[in-house]
Amino acid sequence: MKFIPIKINIPGGILSPGYFAQIASLAQKHNIQNVYVGERQNLILQTEELTVEKVYNDLKLNQIEYTTQLQNNPNIVSSYAAATIFTAANTWLKEGVYKDILEGFDHKPILKVNIVDITQPLIPLFTGNLNFLASETPNFWYLFLELPQFKSLQKWPTLIFSNHIDELVKEIEHEFFDNSFSTINQLYERVSQKYKFITKDIEKEVVLPRLRFPIYEGMNKMGEKNWLGIYRRSASFSPSLIIAICQLCADTKVGLLCLTTWKSLLIKGIEEEDRIKWEMLLGQFGVNIRHAAVDLNWQLPDLDDKAAELKSTLSLDFDKKDIRTYGLSFALKTSDLEVSASVLIEEKPLHSIFGKSLINTYRISHTPNFQPNNPNFVVFEEDVAKSDLAKYIQRLCRKYYQQLPESSLITTENLQINQLSTSELSLISNKIYQCKHCLTIYDSALGDESQQIEPESNFDSLDKYNCPTCDAAKEEFVLVEKPMIEF
């Protein structure tokens, strides 16, 4: 029987119990057995082909936006779930800040957008195309770009104001599909010409703290209250369990639920007196909330049975061989997956002879410092047979523990992030333009006294300008790094 996937985006992973119950009730009505949590904090239904049109109609009737293409219209990822639980350093980044930013989006991003606190370990930092990382300056964010036009991760040359994130995403997407830039310099220049963003200079290098693998399940203290993380090996929840969870949220005045990139459900703000009610609910549905770490620290592609089977096999091998994996996280890449893990296990193309497939092999890689928020990987072993994976991963684990004291902090230099040079930044800031005809320059820092233009007047902001030497129009000036001749 053929199944059709239906993806429902949950911006920032922030979900109201009422909306969640509505989706579960719809699934129950159409005999959909499971609601899956996706890797980008979305929900996925698998619908029988014969009934899919009825499901579409009900989704539209209930004003639930959806898509049948898992890779299109990616969800906005945020670390809202980690706020008040894992966050410590960025005290300005409250839950309300995330909500304000997400509500500011008046379009559905086509690129993958991450809005994340650097100091928390729950949500990965660099799995998007546009990765906004909270700075120490209240309401200002670093931006790191992972785009096909660039050979590596690039850093935006200024900090971005919270209220301008949505507009900046829109402008970058416009330039991205125009495909007429090849450097961060060009992209920054074009976007800055179109929209005047509130920015701040970057005064210090980004330093990522060493993050331990997050404990994201179980009942845990949160000040005077509790938070509950529910993880399911299948990354799915039955509609009846969802409806029961949402009803208990209503009964105990819990207003929001969170989805995580670990494909789990997180419930914050549980009163101590209500804790027993949640324990009873979990018992009623037989939900285990004390899985071993070796079972929790995996990332898999959505709806990938092959990856799920391989993970199960490796977990059993690890347990049998008593392999210690604490502090590491693993990603199985048998199909498309945005990876944020210490160790990457990739399925390689099948070896074949005369067009006939012979055997699957795997490549084992790891980040240079074994930190999951490093987007670069180095190969540890090639052409590993499936039966040998546990053996080689055990060797890799030993390597990790031997070098453990050396990997305390990550800076952008460790991440090999390309950014604008000092001269490029000066060029963009000072806006030195030169007439193509007579080589007269316009320097934003100096202005032009002959035309009553004050110093620090941006060339782009001038409504009209003519060359004081040859009277050429403003459009005949070009941005230059170093004037050929200065009159």
N, C-alpha and C positions, 0 to 999 in steps of 0.2 A: 504494500500500500504506500502511495506517495504522500509525503507531508510537505506542506508549504510553510516556511518560517515567516512570522510576522513580528516586526520589531517595533516596540513602543519606547520612545526616548523619554527619560526622566531627567530633565536638566539638573546638573549638579548632584544627581543621586538623591534629591530631596523629594520625598513622597508623602502625600497625605494619606491617612488610613482610609478615608472615604473613597479616594480615587483608586487606591490599591484594591479595596474590596469590590469596587465596580468592575475592575478588570478581571478579578477572580470570579465574580458572579457570572460575567459573560463567558469566561472559559468553562465554567461549570455547566452553563446552559447548553453549550455546544459539545459537551463531553470531551473537553480538552483536559488531559490527565495532569499536566504539569505546566507551571509558569516558571520559565528559566530566567536567571539573572545573568546578564551579559557582561563582558569584560569592561565595557565603558559605562557601567552604572545604568544600563537600560534593561528592559524586560522583553522576553521573547516567548511567543506562543508558537507551537507547532500544530498546524491544522491539517486535517485530512483534505485532500484535494476536492473531494466530493462536496464538502460543506464549506469550503473557503469563502465562497461568495456570500453566504449567509453571515459568516463572521465579519466580513468586510462591511456589510450593511449595518450590522449591530454596532460596530466600532464607530461608523459615521453617525449613526443615530444618537450615540452617547457622546459625540464630539471628542472621541479619543483619536488623536493623530497617530498614524502608523506608516510603516513602509515595509515592503516585502524584500527589499534589497539590504542585506545586513551591512554592507560596506558603504552604502550611501547615507547622506545626512547623518554623520556621526554625532553622538550625544556629547554635550559639554560635560567634561569631568571636573569635579571639584573635591576639595578636602573638607567640605562642610561636616562630613561624618566624624572627622577627627577633632573638630573644634570642641573645646572644654574637656576632651578626653586625653588626647596625645599632645596638643599644642602647649608650648611653654614660653618660648622666647618672644614671639610676635603677639604681644598682649592686645594690640589694637585690632587684630583680625578676629572679630566676633562673628557669630552666626549671621547677624543682621547684615554684615558687609557682603557676605556671599550672596544673600538673597537680593540685595540691592543691585549687585552686578548682574546676576542672572535675569532679574526682571527688566534690566536695561536692554536686553537683546530683543530687537524688534524684527529680527530675521533668523532663519535657521542656518547656522554655519555649515558651509560645505567642507571646510577644513576641520581637522580635529583640534579642539580647543581644550586646554587644561588650565584650571585656575586653582593653584595649590600653595599651601604653606610649606616653606622649606623645612621647618623644624619638626614636622610630624612624619612618622614612618608608615602610615596606613596607605596613603594614595601616592602612586609613583609620580615623579616630576616631569619626565621627558618622553612620555608616550604619545604626545600630541604633535601636530604640525606647528601649533602656536602654543607655547608653554609659558604661562604667566606665573611667576614665582614672587611671593610676597617679600618685600624688602623690610628693613628695620624702620624705614620712614613711613609713618601712618598713611594709608591709602595710596601708596605708590608701589609699583610692581616692576620687576625685571621681566623681560621677554626674551625667550630663546626660541629660535625658529629652526624647524627641521623640514626643509622643502626640497623637492627634486632639483630645483635650479642651483642649489648649493651643494658642495661636495661634503660638507660636514655641518654640525650644529653651529648656528650663528647667534650672536648676541645683539639685540637692539641697542643702539648707542645711548639711549636715555631711559630713565624710569617713566612708567606710564601711570597716569592718574586713574583711580578706580572707575570713575564715571565715564571714562573715554575708552574703556576696553572694548565695548561692543562696537563703537564706531571704527576703532583701529582694526578690529577683525574684519569688518566689512570692507574697508579700504584695501587691506592687504589681499583679501580674496579677489577683489576686482583686479588688482595688479597681477595676482597669481595666474588668473585665467587669461589675462592679456598676454602673459608670457613674454614680456619685453624687457626683463631685467635678468642679470646674471650675478650681481653682487649685492650684498647687503647695503652698500653705499647707494646704489641706484634705487633700490626699493625704498630706503629711508627717504631719499630726496624726493621721489615722486609722491609718496604718501604725505610727506610734510607740506608739499606745495598745495595739496588739495584740501587739507583739513588742519586747522590750528589746534593741536593737542596741548593740554596742560602737561608739562613734563618737568623732570628734575635731572640734574647731572648725576651720573653714577660716581659716587665719591669713594666707594670701597669695593674691592673684589668680592665676588660671590664665594662664600665658604659654606659648603654643605657639611653639617655635622655627621659623625658616624652614627648610622641608624641601625638599631637592632630590629630583627624581624618582629613585626607587630603581633601581639596576642589579640586577635579580633573576634574571638568567640567566648561564650560563657557569660555568667553573671558577674559583673565587676563593679567596684565602688566608683562613684563619680561625685566627690564631695559628700554631701548628706544624702544623695540619691544614688541610683545604680544605672548602669547601662548593660544591655543584653545583646550579645552577638550570636546569631544563629547561622551556622555553616552546614550545608548539605553536600555530601560527596558528589551528588549528581548535579549540583548547582541549580536545583529546581525545588519548587514548593508546590504542594498540592493546593488546589483552590480552596478546599475545606480548611486546611491549616491557615492559609492567608486570611480567610474570612474570620476565623476564630481569633487570630492575632489582632486584626483590625477592630473587632468587637471589644476585645479586652483593652485596646488602646482607648476606645471611646469611654469605656466604663471607668478607666483609671486616669482619664484626662491627659493622655499622651498624644500630643498634637501632630507629631511628624515621625516618619520612619526614614531610614537612610539605606541606600544600596552602596556597596563597596566594590572596588575593582577586583577584590578577591571572590566576587560572586556570592557574597553573603549579605544578610540582612542585619541591620544594627538599630537598636531601639534605645533612645536616651531618655533620661529623666524619670526613671521608674522609682516611685516612692518606696521606702523601706517596708512600709506596711502592706504594699501591694506585691512585694517580692514573691510571697507564697503563691499568689494567684498565677504568676507566670511560671513558677515551678510546676504547678498542677497542670497548666496547659501543655507544657512541654512533655510531661509524663503521659498525659492523655493521648498525645499523638506519637509518643515514642521517639521524641527528638533528642538525640545525644548532643551535648554541648561541651564534651571534654575529649575531643579528638587529639591524637598525638601530633606533635609539631611536624613530624615527617609527612603527615597527611594534609597539613594546612598550608605548607609553604610552596605550593605549586601554582603556576599559571598555565592555563590551557586555552586553546581557541574555542570559540563558542560552538556548541552543538557538534563537537568533533569526537565521535565514538572511538576512533583509532587512538587519539591522544588520551582519552579517559582510560582505555584498556591498558595502554602502555604505562600510564601513571600508576594504576592499580598493581601491575606486575612489579614495577620498580619499588613501590612502597613495601610490598611483601618481601622483596629481596633485601631491602635496607633493614627491615625488621629481623629477618632471618639471620643476616650477617651482623646484626647489631651495629649498624653504621651510624655514627654521630653526625647529624647535619645541622645542629643548632647554630643559628646565626646566618645560615645560607638560605637562599630561595632559588627555586628552579622554574624554568619555563620549557615547555615542550612545544616545539614549533613544527607540527605536521601539516599545518595550513596557515593562513594569514593570522598573524598575532603581533600586536604592539608589545614589545618585550620590555619589562623592567624587572630584572632578576639578576642574582649573582652568577648563576650557571644557566647556560643555554644548551639544550639538546635538540639538534635539528635533524630531521629526516632528510637524507640526501637522495638525489635521483637514483632510481633503480639501476643497478648494473645489468646489462643485457648483452646478449650475443645473438647476432642475426635477428634482431628485433624481438627476441624472447627474454622476458624478465627472469632474473636469477635470484637476487636477494636484496633486502633492504639493508642499508648501513646508516650510521649516524655520525654526526660531528658533535663533539663536546667542546664548548667554549666557556670562558668566564670573563668577567670584567677585570681590568688590570689590578684593581684593589679589592675585588670581591664585594663592592658596594653596589646595590641594585640600581641606584640613581646615576650610574655611569652608563651612557649610551654606547660605549665602545666595548668590543669583545676581542679577546685573543684566543686563538685555537689551542686547546689542550691536547686533543686526540682526534684523528681523522679515521674514517672507515671502520667504525666500531660496530661489531655485530650486536644485535639486540640482546643476545644471551650474555654478552660481556659488558653491557652498560653499567650494571651495578658495581662490577669490579673496578672499572676505570673511574667511576664517580667516587668510590671509596678512596682511591689514590688522590683524586682532586681534593677531597675533604681534608686529607692529611696535609696537603700543600697549604690549604687555607689556614689551618690551625698553626702551622709552622711560621707563617708570615703575619699572623694576626696582629702583633704589636705595631707593625709598620704602617697599617692602614687606618689612621685615626681621623684625618680630615681630607676632604676633597675640595680643590679649588677649580676654577674654570681652566687653569693651565693643565691640571690633571685630566680634565675632560676633553682637552684638545678642541676647545671652542674657539672659532675664529671670530674676531671682532674688528671694528674699524681701528685703523692706526691713529696715532695722535694727529698726523698731518691730515688724514681724511676727516677726522672730527673737526679740526680747525677749519677745513674747507667748508664743511656743511654749516658750521656755526657762524663763520665770518661772511659767507656768501660772496666770494670774490668772482665777479663776472667780468668778461672782456668782450669788447665790440669786435665782431668778426672782420670788420672792414678797416678800421684805423687802429685797432688794438688798445683803445682807451679802456681803462678798467673802472668798474664800480665796486667799491669795498663797503659792505654793509656797516662795518665798524666806523667808517668815516662819513658816510652819507655823501651828499653833493651840495655844497654851499651855493653853487651857481644856479641851482634849481630849487633852493630853499628846502632841501631834504636834510633832516636832522641826522646826526650820527646814530648808529644802532638801528637804522631803518632797514628792515629786511627787503631785499630786492623783489621777492615774490609778492610782497604786500603792496607794492607801488601800483596804483591804478594806471598810471601812464609815465613813461620815461623815454627821453630821447638822448642820444649820445651828445655830450656837450662839444665834441670836436667835429663830428661829421653829420650829426643830426639823425643818425640811424635809429630806427624804432627799438623799443625794449626787446622785441622778439629776436632782434639780431645780436643780442648778447648771449654768450655761452658761459657756463660754469667752468672755471679753470682752477687747477691746483696751484700753479705758479705762473704768473703772467710772463709771456715771452718778452714783452717790452712794456715798460711802465712810463707813460707820459706824465 
